[in-house]
């Protein structure tokens, strides 16, 4: 076996091992590639999120309604840094179009290039975004820009008047897309000397979570965190400039924040989260 064949075999082996590990995770479902047709994506929104490959999109024969999916894309993995992407899939069919863009109210109608398969279907994956302190609006207003002309999505029945003599499509983001960002978020100024800092931990099975750290003398009774409807616990602290270490008390155990910007060693608690305010 020559060097080029060895490299090719190694890449293929790595890819299939990565796929086996990924699909061993609970809740991950991949539709059969060879049994694929456009009807897979025309059954309406479901509670479970399906996983597709780039080959699925290349084999689309018609445009389908928008839906939240996981996408395995090895071709663009070098650009994105991962073979697995998540987001809302939008499609538009037009054999004659030379270029098509996706625009939406999420980013003030910035143009995003759509890609065409051999069957004349254009597609774009609106990447999953994590919001910080303020949850974004759940209704996305969007259009396709087809060779300079603005058109609504005819595969999707929800639309409204765009107040300019046309129609604009609507898509309601579900809780999968609307995931809040975990960890520490330094927000706006609180006072002249202090900053607001949001702490957020995902602990859906916990009954009680409190924040302990150098800012409250490690007292678990001072900073109880509030539970949100999606299984997160949050608290906002007002802190002056400085460096801080912290942990979470989750029910009866002490846990380190895996989303912390940095970890430090504490002589009493061992590994602790660390962050600074300038």
N, C-alpha and C positions, 0 to 999 in steps of 0.2 A: 504494500500500500504506500503510495507516494505521499509527500507532505500535504498537498492540497486536499487529497481525499481524507487524510487524517484530520485536518482542520474541519472539513465539512462534517465528518462523522462526529467529532467532538461537539460541534455546535448543535447538531441534531439531538445528540444524547442529552446535552444540558437542557435543551428546550423541553423534551419529553419528560425528563425528571422534574423540571419546574412545574409542568402541567399536572403531573401526578400528585405532587405535593399540594398544589392549589386546590384541585378538585377533591382532595381528601378532607377539606374544610367543610363544616356543616353549612347547609343552605346554598351551596354552589351547584347550579344545574346548567349543563351545557346541552343545547339542542343538537341532535345528530346532524353532522355536516352533510352527509350524502343523501339524507332524506329531506333536505331543506327546500322550502319554497316560501314565497312571499306570504302565504296564509299563516305561517307561524306567527307573524307579527300583526295579524289583523283580528285577533281574538279579544281585543280590549285589554285594559289595564288589569293586572293580577297582583295579588299581595306578594308573591315571590318574584324576585328579580332574576330574569334569565341571563345567561352568559352566551355570547356569540363570538365568532372569530371574524377576522377581516374577510375571510372567504364567504361568509354569509352575506356580507354587504356587497361583495362583488357579484353574487348570484341573485340579488334582488331583481325581480322582473317588473315590479310596479312600486309606486310610492305607497307608504303605509303610514298609519297614524303615529304621532310621536309617543314614545314611551321610554321609561328609564331602564337602562341595560348596563351590563358589564361587557366590555369588548377586549378580546385578546388580539393584539396587533404587534406581531414581531417585526414587521417592516419599519415601523416608526418608533421602535423601542429605544433606539439610540438617541432620538431627538427628545422623547418624553421621559426617558430614564426608567421606564417600566413597561412590561409587556401587557399589563392589565390596566385598562382605563374604565372609568364609570361616568355615566352622564345620560342625558336625554338625546335620543336619536331622532333627527328630523330628516325627511326625505322629500324629493321632488322629481317627477319624471318629465323629461323634455329632451327628445333626441336632437333637436335642431339647435338648442342653446349652446353658445360658445363659452359663457362663464356665468356662474350662479353664486350668489352670496347669501348668507343667512344674517339677518339683523334682528335685534330684539331690544325690549325696554330694559333688560338687565344691565346693559352697558351703554345706554343712550344711543342705541341703534348703530353701533360700530359694525363694519362689514367683516364677516368671517367667511373665508373661502370654502365652498362646498366641492366635493370630489365626485366625479362621474364614473360609473362603472360601464362595462361594455354593453349593457342593455339600456343605456340612456337614463339611468336613475342617479340623481345627485343626492349626496348624503353628507350630513354634518353631525358630529357628536358634541353637544353642549356639555363641556366638562363639569363634573361635580365640584361645587364650591363650598367651602366652609365659612360660615359667617361668624363674626366676632361677638359683639355685644348686642347688636340690633338685628333681629330676624328680617331678611329681605321680604319683599312683597311676594306672595305666593302665585299671583297671576302674571304670567309672562305674555306680553303682546309681541308678536313677531310677524315678519314677512320674508319673502324671497326676492332678491334683486336679480332679475333674469335679463341679461344683456342690457342693463340700464333701466328696465321696467320693473315696477314694484307690484308683486302679486301676492295674494294670500294663499294659504295652504288648503287646497281643495280636498285633500285626503282626511282633513280634520273638520268636524262639523261645528266646532265652536269658533265663532268670530263675532266682530262687532263693526260698527261704522267707524272709519278712521278720521271722520270729520274733514276729509279732503276729497270726497267723491268716490271713495273706494272702501274696501273691507280690510280689516286686520285680524289675523288669527289669534286665538287665546289658548294658552296651555297652563294648567294648574300644577305647580310643582308639588310633589309629594314629600313625605317626611324623609325618604331616602336621600333626596337631593338637598334637603334643607338641614343638613347636619351642622350643628354648632362646633366651633373650634375648641378643642380641649387644651388644658394647660393654663398658662398665665398670659393675660392680656393687659398691657399697660394702656389705660384709656386716657381721657382728657385730664387737664389740670383740675384738681379739686379746690385747692386754695392757692395762695401765693407760693407756699412752700411744699405742698403735698400733691401727689398724683393719685388718681383712682386706679386701682389694680383689681382686675377680675380674675378669680380663681374658679376653674370649672373642671369637674371630675365626672366621668361616666361610671356610675355604679348602680345599675338598675335593680340589683337584688339587695342593696343595703337599706337598713332601716334608719340609720343615723350616721351622718358624716360631719366632722368638724375639722377646722384648719388649726394646726399648731405650728409654731415656729419661733424664731428669734424676736419677732415683733409682738408676741403676746406671752412671752416667758414660758412657752410650751404648755400652756394651760388649755386643755381640750374643752373646757366649759365656757370659754369666752367667745369663740367664733364658730357657732353652729351654722352649717351651710344649708341653704334652702333647696329643696327638691323641685325639679321641673317636671312637666308632664311626660317628657321623653326619657326619663331615667337619669338625668344629669343632676349634680349638686353644684350650686354656685354661691359665691359670696364676693362682695366688693369691699376692698379695704382702702383706706386713705393713708398713704405712707409717704414719708419724706425721702429725700435723696439718701441713698445708701445701698448696702449689700445685705441680702437676707437669705436665710436658709429655712426650710419648712418641710412638713410632712402632713399626711392626712390621717385622722383617726376614723376608720371605717368600722362601725359597730364596736367590736372588742379588739380589733387589730390595728396596728400602725403600718401604714403603707407609704412608699415613696411614689412621687408623681412621675410616671414614665414619660410624660409629655414635658417635663421640666426642660428649660433651655440648657441647663448644665447640672451635673451632679457633683456633690462634694462629700467629704468624709467628716462625720461628726463624732467626737470621742464618746458620746453616750448613745446616740441613735444609729450610728453607722452611716450608711448612704442616705443622703438627704438632698432635696431639690435646692437649687440655688438660682438667684436672679438679682439683678442690680437695677437701680433707678438713678438716672443722671439728671 
